[in-house]
Structure formats: structure tokens, C-alpha cells
């Protein structure tokens, strides 16, 4: 299991409470900073997640760690009639609710506060579950994945978009330089929470990726696992089935 990284090193709160506090604090800045930090490539990655699920024609989708709702909103292109965006941060959800309302998607998308490790849904509730840049924030990764497995319908799809680490030169060296020096500097300049973007880079660097994450998905009951590296390996899309 990966090393535990928390947003605030001087806090006695658990990781879950710290992550909630962090995202509440940066919620107003998050969308703009995310575009700057990823050079806008995260939009392309989300489109690929949508295309992967569109072929499966899901009627109901749960988007965990939905944040401000970008992926939940994009998921409407799959044709799903019920999309639930769930997040532990009320601040992020508040931003997301405004985006959903502006796009007049209230009847399709509901944004709810919830804990990914204790989902308030019955077994076999959703055709698909998505998570974009959220599983590394789980306090207990395996518990969260088991909960996802539980609420998925049999043969339902899990699609996860998460950061990973390039393995080839010079992309690996460039990645470490960017995440260690550039990303925290951007966060320090533009965000009122300087610890947040240090945490986001540190948590990405220690999170299991590639085959290591495939193994965890398999251990928690998923089958048909595929790993699709994106943009020189700085992110990966994982596809699995219940």
C-alpha cells in the first residue's frame, strides 16, 4: 500500500477530514487552477472517459469525488438518464451545483455530499461508476473500491482517471521536476491554501499506478481490468468490470 500523505502535516485530523477542509478552501479557485496546472489536457482525458462509457450505454452513473462536477456534466453525453455526483466537500459541490443549474441539467444530475468509503446506496444500484482524480484522496483505498464494487450492478463498469508517473526518459525527469517545483509554486501564487497543491503533487507521486493499481482492483473483486496510459504516462485511465 502507498505511503499515507495528508494535506496538512501539522494537523491532528485524519486524512478524510483534512481532504474535506482542503477542497472546501480551494473550491472557488479549483477549476481555473486545474486548467492552468494540466495545460487544459485534463479536458481531453475526461472526453476519453466519456467515450469509453458511451459505448456501454449506461442508464445510471455514479461519479465519485465529483468535485465541481466536470465529469458528471460530461457524462450526460453517454445518454445516461440518472447521474449522481458525490463528493465529501460541500464547498466543491456548491460550485458544481451552479454549473449544473447553468446548463439546465438539474433533472439528470444530482449533486450530493457523501463518503466514498461508506456509500449511501443499495447494492447493485448503478450501471457505471466513474472517479476522476479522486481515488488517491481515499483514506482507505481498498474500502473505497469495495464500496464501488458493491453499488455497481453485475457486469457494471468502473472507469477511473488518475495521475500516474511516466516511466520513460525524459518524461519521467520532466514530470518529477514539474510536480516538485512548478505545481506547488503555481498553487502558492494563485491559491490561498499553499498546502493544498503541495499535497496534490505529493499524493500523486506516491499513489500506486499501472500494474500496482491493477492488482488492487483485482484484489477488491474487479475483472477485465485495463490500464490506458495518457499523455506520456502522466495520467492513466483504468477500466474494470464487476
Buried (B, 14 or more C-beta within 10 A) or exposed (E): EBEEBBBBEEEEEEBBBBBBBBBBBBBBBBBEBBEEBBEEBBEEBBEBBBEBBBEBEBBBBBBBBBBBBBBBBBBBEBEBEBBBBBBBBEBBBBBBBEBBEEEEBEEBBBBEEBBBBEBEBEEEBBBBBBBBBBBBBBBBBBBBBBBBBBBBBEEBBBBBBBBBBBEEEEBBEBBBEBBBEEBBEBBBEBBEBEBBBBBBBBBBBEBBBBEEBBEBBEEBBBEEBEBBBBBBBBBBBBBBBB
